Amino acid sequence: MENEYKILLWTILLFIGLTGCNQKHKDKNNEYNLEFKNVQNDSVKIEFITNTTINIGSVKIGDTIKRVFKYKNVGQHPFLIYNAEATCGCTVAYFNDSPLPVGKTDSIIGIFVSDEHMKGFVNKVVTVNSNSPLSPFLLTFYGRVE
């Protein structure tokens, strides 16, 4: 299990390094987009179960912070995330790109990796675009890198 974790961590770090500061995750299921893109009214609504702003405290250079942002579809139509864009390649978000049925819960996994270029205060944001009229949603990591 520990070996699998190390492989996953190195894969994530390599991915972040290769993608630079223009990290974007695009939706894959265009057939869902066609069906749900026009349902953008008050009947599409989610409620976050966990905080959308995370104080990471004081971390060391090279630390990896992973947080799960849980939410529930409290609207009248399926909820769909189109994409999640980070302010920098040091932050990524993984999400389910299938429509979330009414009453169900899901989560977005946010990962922040500190590096030597960000000593001091950091404020990293993931912008989540969806079919909700309240879109975009902001998921934030903030703290100090020492």
C-alpha positions in Angstrom: 0.0 0.0 0.0 2.8 2.4 0.9 4.5 1.7 -2.4 1.3 2.4 -4.3 1.0 5.7 -2.5 4.6 6.7 -3.4 3.9 5.8 -7.1 0.7 7.9 -7.0 2.5 10.8 -5.4 5.3 10.8 -7.9 2.9 10.5 -10.7 1.0 13.5 -9.5 4.2 15.5 -9.0 5.4 14.6 -12.5 2.0 15.6 -13.9 2.1 18.9 -12.1 5.6 19.6 -13.3 4.8 18.8 -16.9 1.6 20.9 -17.1 3.1 24.1 -15.6 0.9 26.9 -14.4 -1.9 26.5 -17.0 -3.5 23.6 -15.3 -7.0 22.9 -16.8 -9.2 19.9 -16.5 -11.8 19.8 -19.2 -15.0 17.8 -19.2 -14.9 14.5 -21.2 -18.5 13.7 -21.7 -19.9 16.1 -24.3 -23.1 14.2 -24.6 -23.8 15.2 -21.0 -23.0 18.8 -21.7 -25.5 19.0 -24.5 -28.2 17.7 -22.3 -27.5 19.7 -19.2 -25.8 22.9 -20.4 -29.2 24.5 -21.0 -30.5 23.6 -17.5 -28.9 26.6 -15.8 -31.5 28.1 -13.6 -32.5 28.1 -9.9 -33.5 24.4 -10.1 -29.8 23.4 -10.3 -28.2 23.9 -6.9 -25.6 22.2 -4.7 -24.7 22.7 -1.1 -21.1 22.2 0.1 -20.9 19.8 3.1 -17.3 20.7 3.8 -15.7 24.1 3.8 -14.6 25.5 0.4 -11.7 27.5 2.0 -9.0 25.4 3.6 -6.3 26.9 5.9 -3.3 24.7 5.3 -1.4 26.3 8.1 2.4 26.3 7.9 3.8 23.8 5.4 7.3 23.0 4.3 8.6 23.2 0.7 7.6 20.0 -1.1 4.7 19.2 1.1 1.5 17.8 -0.6 -1.8 18.8 0.9 -4.9 16.9 -0.2 -8.4 17.9 0.7 -11.8 16.5 -0.2 -14.5 19.1 -0.8 -17.9 17.3 -0.4 -21.2 18.6 -1.8 -24.8 17.5 -2.3 -27.2 18.2 -5.1 -30.1 19.9 -3.4 -31.7 21.2 -6.6 -34.4 19.8 -8.9 -32.1 18.8 -11.8 -28.8 16.9 -12.2 -25.7 18.9 -11.4 -22.8 18.8 -13.8 -19.2 20.2 -13.5 -17.8 21.3 -16.8 -14.2 22.0 -15.7 -12.0 23.0 -12.9 -9.2 25.5 -13.5 -6.4 26.2 -11.0 -4.5 29.4 -10.6 -1.2 27.6 -10.8 0.1 24.2 -11.8 0.9 23.5 -8.1 -2.8 23.0 -7.5 -5.1 20.5 -9.2 -8.6 19.3 -8.8 -10.2 15.9 -9.6 -13.9 15.6 -10.1 -16.6 13.3 -11.4 -17.6 14.6 -14.9 -20.9 12.7 -14.9 -24.2 14.4 -13.9 -24.9 14.2 -10.2 -28.5 13.1 -9.6 -30.8 15.1 -7.3 -30.3 14.2 -3.6 -26.9 12.5 -4.1 -23.5 13.6 -2.8 -20.1 13.7 -4.5 -16.7 15.3 -3.9 -13.9 17.2 -5.6 -10.4 16.3 -4.6 -8.1 19.2 -4.4 -4.3 18.8 -4.2 -1.8 21.5 -3.5 2.0 20.9 -3.7 4.3 23.6 -2.4 7.6 24.3 -4.0 10.7 26.5 -3.5 9.2 29.4 -5.6 6.3 30.1 -3.2 8.0 30.9 0.2 5.7 32.9 2.4 1.9 33.4 2.2 0.1 31.4 -0.5 -3.5 31.6 -1.7 -4.3 29.1 -4.4 -7.8 28.9 -6.0 -9.5 26.3 -8.1 -12.4 27.7 -10.1 -15.2 25.1 -10.7 -17.5 25.8 -13.6 -20.9 24.0 -13.7 -24.4 24.2 -14.9 -25.5 25.9 -11.7 -26.5 29.6 -11.8 -24.2 30.1 -8.8 -21.2 29.0 -10.9 -18.3 29.4 -10.7 -17.5 27.9 -7.3 -14.1 28.7 -5.7 -12.1 26.2 -3.7 -9.3 27.9 -1.9 -6.1 26.7 -0.2 -4.2 29.3 1.9 -1.4 29.3 4.4 2.4 29.7 4.6 5.2 27.9 2.9 8.4 27.8 4.9 
